[in-house]
Amino acid sequence: MNFASDNCGPAHAEVLAAVTDANQGFAPSYGADGLMDAVRERIRELFEAPEAEVFLVATGTAANALALSTMAQPWQTVFCTPLAHINTDECQAPEFYTGGCKLTLAGDGDKMTAEALDAAIEGWPAGDVHVSQRGPVALTQVTERGRVYSLEELAALTEVAHAHVLPVYMDGARFANALEALDCTPAQMTHEAGVDALSLGGTKNGCLGVEAVIFFDPDKAWEFELRRKRAAQLFSKHRYLSAQMLAYLTDDLWRRSAKTANARAARLAEGLKGLPGTSFATEPQANMIFARLPRATHQRLTEAGAVYGLYEGPLDEGDGNEPLLARMVCDWSITEDEIDRFIEVAKG
């Protein structure tokens, strides 16, 4: 009953097999391997973007920080939500790699509206030499609270950004989960909606450790290559990153894995509904659930071996009926039996 994070689950057998297959003989280094050529063509095909430039890095933080550093100048500010991963969980990596960019918060919590974004942008007077200049807009899909921007919401946000001549970056650590939730094409959720660059997450959805950075405008490609090298994210034995990403995108593994994770989360959410003292902080839409359960329920679950994120507490002291916020995340490997056992214990 481990719902701690989709970072904690195992890599998919198809990904591991691809890495083993790639571990034969010699191959060109630093991204010149034939597998990377296949990854590039596969992503261009899937995203209906024949001119897109594609790069692989090992972590989501690297993807976010390096993509934003390529899209922003040091004297600019990046617009994001208060709960954006780049604001709360990356130890100022975006600020460091951009050379000192500021982060300006827009919206409330994990999502922003077009109106909130416009107000945040307008808060920085254009052309005033004394203040930060307006820079990229960064969106997260799925958000840090498990919600998904609709295609209409994305289009409204990018319209505001582009009206101010600002590029839009999407942190897609859980991109496949959002894609399944919206039942749309990769193109519809990115460049057709006005997104200029994307990090396509693999690590949280069955890979060992790989993320793809995609620029739909190839003009930024060379600069990103230089920044990736300078940041020590250009792997010499690059074929092992390529093998992971190619397997991930072959035979719809990425979408199959995300569909399973979303379905497991939906089963868990359904089981939690109606339990005494239980409520949802946000309506579950993908593979993350944020719910408040009574302290006594948390105690039973913990004693039974369940693992998940408890966001409020303490666990051991206080009224047993007090609701405490928790995060539960499903990955592709979670079984229905684990979910059913979790619900059984929660019911008491």
N, C-alpha and C positions, 0 to 999 in steps of 0.2 A: 504493500500500500504506500508506494512512494510517489508523492505528488509535489515534491520539492521544486523541481524545475525540469523543463525539457533539455536543459544543459546536462542533467544528471543521468539521463537514460543512455542506453547502449547505442553504438553505431549499427546501422543496418547491415545485414549479411551481404547484400548485393554491393554495398560500398566497400566492405572489407575484401570481398572477392576481387573487386576491380583494382584495389591497391596491390593485392597479391599478384594479379595478372601483370600489373605495370612493373613489378619488381623482377624483371627478366632482362639480363644483359645491360647494354648501355643505351643512353638516350641523351639528346641535346639538353643542356641545362638552362636555367634562368628563363623558363617560359617558352623556349624554342622547340619544345617537344611536340610531337604530332598529336598527342592527346589534347594539348591546349588549342591547337588548330580546330580540333573537333568540338571542343567546348565553345569556342568563339562562334563557330557556325551554328551550333545547336541553339545557343542563346539568341542569335540574330533571327533564326527561324521561329523560335517560340514567341519572341517579342515582336515579330513582324517589323524588324528594325535592321535592314541590311547594312546600314552604315555605322551601327553601334560599335563602340570600342569596349572590350571586356578585359578585366584584370582580376587576378585572384590574390587574396591575402588570407592570413590564418585566423584572424579574429574580427568580431564585429566592431570593437573599439577602433581597430586599425582602419577598417572600412569607413566608418563614420568620420574619423579624424582626418584621414588622408583625402577623402572625397571633398569634405568641406574646406580643407586647406587649399584644394585646387580651385574651388568655386568662389573663394572669398579672399579679400585683401586684409592685411593685418589691422587696418584702421576701420574695418567694418564691424557690424554686429550681425549675428545669426539669430533669426527669429524662430523660437521653438516654444513648446508648452512647458509649464513648470515641472511636469513629471517626465519630460523627455529623457531618454537614456543619456544623451549627450550632456544633460544638465545635472543629473543626479548620480550617475554610476560610472563615469569615465575619468575621474581623478584629474579633471582639466586637460585631458588629452586633446580635445578639439581646440581649446585655447592655446595649448602648447604648439600644436602642429600648424595652426593658422598664423602663428607668430604674434598672438595676443588679441585675437578677435574677442569681442564681448558677446555674451548671450543675452538677448532680450526676450522676456517671457510674454507669451500671448495665450489667451484662453484661460480656462479654469481646469486644473488637474491635468488629465491626459489628452484632452482634445481641444482644438481651437475652432472657432467659427470664422467665416470670412469677415464678419464685422469686427471681431476681436483682432484678427490679423491686420486689418486695415488701420484700426486705431493704434496698434503697436507700431506699425510702420510710420504712420503720420506723427507719432511721438518723437521721431528723430527728424529735425528740420533738414530737408535736402539742401546740400551745398554749404552748410554751416561748418566752417573749418574747425570750430571749437568742440564739436561733438563727434561721436561715432557715426560713420556713414552707413547707410542702409546696405545690407548684405543678403545672403541666401535665406530662404525659408526652408526649415527642416521639419518634415512630417514623419510620424512613425505609424507603420501599418503592419501588423496589429498594434494598437496602442499599448502603453505600459499598464493599463487597467483592463486589458482583454477586449477592448472595443474595436470596431472596424469602421473606418471612414467609408461611406457610400461613394459610388462614382460621382454622384451629384455634388456631394460635399467636397470631394477632391477637386472637381472642376471649378467650383466656386472659389476655393482657396488659391488654386493656381492662377485663376483669372485675376484675383487681387494682386498676387505677386508679380505677374507679368505686366499688369497695368503700371506698376512701379518700376518696371524693368529689372526685376529681381529673379534669379534662378530658383528652382525648387528641387530639393533633395529629399528622397524618401529612404528612411531607415527601414529596410525590409527584413529585419532579423527573423520575423515570422511571416514573411511575404506569402509563402505557400498556404498558410493557414487562412490568411485574409482572402486569397484567391478562391479557395474552396468555399469560404463563408459567403462570398459574393457571387460565386458561380459565374465568373467572367473570364476573359482572356487576359494574359499578361499585358498585352498592348493596351487594352481598355483601362487597366489600373495604373498605367504608367504614362508613356509619352502621348497617348491619345487623350489622357486627362490633363496633360500639361506638365508632367513630371520630367525634369531634365536629366536627372541622374539617380541611380538606385543602388543600394546594397542588397543583393539577393542572398539571403541567409541560407546556409546549409547545416551549420553546426547544431542548431536546435531541432533539426528535423531529420536526423539520422546519419549525418556525416561525422567524421572524426574531428575535423576542424578546418573549415574552408568557407569563405564568403566571396561572392563575386561582386565587383564594383562595375557598374555599367553606365557608360556615358552615351546618351542617345545623340548628343552632338559631339562628333569626334574631334573638335577643335581643342579640347582639353586633354587629349590622350597623352601627348608627349610630356606635358607638365606632370600628369599623374605618374607616369613611368619614372620620372626623376624623383618625385617625392616618395614613391614607394621604395625605390632603391635607397634613398637617403634615410628612410625610417627603418631600414633593415627588414622590410617585408617582402623583398624579392628573393624567393627561395632558390637556392642553387639546384637542389633536387626537386624541381618544380613539378615533375611528372606525378608526384604523389598527391599534390593538390589537384592537378588536372584530372587524375583518375577518379578522385572522389566526386568532383563536380560533374564529370561526364556520366558516371554511374547514377548520380542523383537525378540527372535530367533525362535518363534513358528509360524508355517504357513507362513514363509518367511516375517513376518512383517518388519524386518530390511531391506530387499531388496525391498519390495513394497514401503516403505516410501522413500528410497533413489531414487528409480526409478522415483517416482512422483516428488521429489525435483529436480532431474536432468532434467526432462522433462519441468518443469516450468521454470527453468533457460534457457533452450534451446529456449523456446517460448519468453522469455524476450529478449534474445540475438538477436533472429531473428527480433523482433520488433524494436530493436535499430539500426540494420544494415541499412545503407543508410540514416540515419537522418543527416542533415547538421551539419558539425563540430564534428561528433561523430566518435570515433575510439576505438579499443580494445587494451589495454595494453598487454594482453595475450589472446590467443584464448580460449574461454570458452570450458571446457571439462566436468565439473561436475555440481555442484550447486552454484558456485561462479563466478561472473562476475566482471572484472576490466575494466572499460571503461572511456574514457574522453568525457565529454559532455560540450558544451558551458556554461559559467557562467549563461547566461540568461535562459537556459533550467533548470539548477539546481534551479534557483530562482523560476521558475514556479512550478516545482515539489514540492519544499519545501512549497510554499504557498498553494498548493493543499493538503498538509498533508502527502506527501510521506516521508518515513524514510529510510535512508541508510547511509553508511559511506562516508563522503567527505574527501578525502585524501589530497586535495590541496585547496587553498583558498587565501584570504578570500572570502566568498560568496557574501557579500553585496557591495564590492568595487572593481572596475576595469572594464576592457573592457568586455562587455556582450558576445563577441564572443570568449573570451579566453577559451580554453578547460581546464577543471579541472578533475583530476582523482577521481573516486569514486568506492566504492565496494558495490555490490548488491548481497545478499545471499538469496537463496530460501530454505525454509524447506518444509516438507511434507504437511503443512497445507495451504500454499499459493494457492489461487484460480486463475483460468484463468481470471476471471473478474477483479481481482486486477491488474494483469499484463496488461490486455488490457487497463484499465483505466490509468495506469502509462504511457503506450506508447502514448495514446491519448493526455495526458497532455504534454508529451515530444515533441510531434509534434507541439504543439502550435496552 
